[in-house]
Amino acid sequence: MTEEQGGPPEHLAHLKGMDLVRRTLEEARGAAKSQGKDVGRGRTSPTRARVAGRGKRRTWSGPGPDVRDPQTLGSATLDLARQRGWTTRVAEGAVFGQWPEVVGAQIAEHAAPTALSEGVLTVTAESTAWATQLRMVQAQLLAKIAAAVGDGVVTSLKIVGPTAPSWRKGRYHVAGRGPRDTYG
C-alpha cells in the first residue's frame, strides 16, 4: 500500500499497530512545536506544574464535591442572583414568597404583606383587632423576618387594618357627603 492509497509513509512502513500511531503522533507534535505552537501530552494531573502560558492548572474532578458537579436549581439561581447583583431583590421577594414560614401559620392566616418599599413592609391585617395585636409584637416580627431573609431587607413595618368599603362607583364623582346626604 502506498501513501496515495491511504497507507503510512515509506519511513514508517516497518511499524505496525500502536507503534505506528505513537510515531505519527510524535511527528505531528514535533511539527507543531517547530511552528511555535504550545502542544502538551493530553490532560495533566493536578500535581503537575502549571501549563506554560496559561497561569492555571488543568485538573479533573476528584471524589469530593467540585464546582463542576451538577448543582441544585436553588443554589444555581442564588449564584446567578449574586453575580447579577439581584440579592436584595431576591430577599425582598422571599418576604412575600415565604410569609407563612417566616411569621408562622397563625399570623399568616390573618395578615398578609402587601408592599415593600425602601425597607418599609406594609402588612394588611384582616381586622382592626389583628392589626392592633401585630403592632404589639412588631419587634418580634422584624426579628423573625431578619432571621429568615437577612438583615436590612425590612427595616420597619407599617401595619394597617382592613379598608372600609367605598361608595364611589365609576369614573365620575360629585363631592359631598355621599349616599347618606339626604338625612336632614
Order of alpha helices (4+ residues) and beta strands (2+ residues): alpha-alpha-alpha-alpha-alpha-beta-beta-alpha-alpha-beta
